[in-house]
Amino acid sequence: MTKQFDTIHHIAIQVKDISKAVSWYIERFACEIEYQDNSWAMLKFSNTSLALVLPEEHPYHFAIVTDDLES
């Protein structure tokens, strides 16, 4: 039986400037903008997403998608 792994939906890192950070990632990596406003942005990669957040607005964090919260 093959074990089904949970999925990391996204990892959030803090940046000083959302627009500058989005531009930096888009210019260097094969990813796309899923969402962007003045306080955070979500970049989609093939295997996960990266949230860029302002320190005063959002903490560092990661999000996991799972079907089993009891484990």
Secondary structure, DSSP 8 states (H G I E B T S, - for coil): ------EEEEEEEE-S-HHHHHHHHHHHSS-EEEEE-SSEEEEE-SS-EEEEE-TTT---EEEEE-S-S--
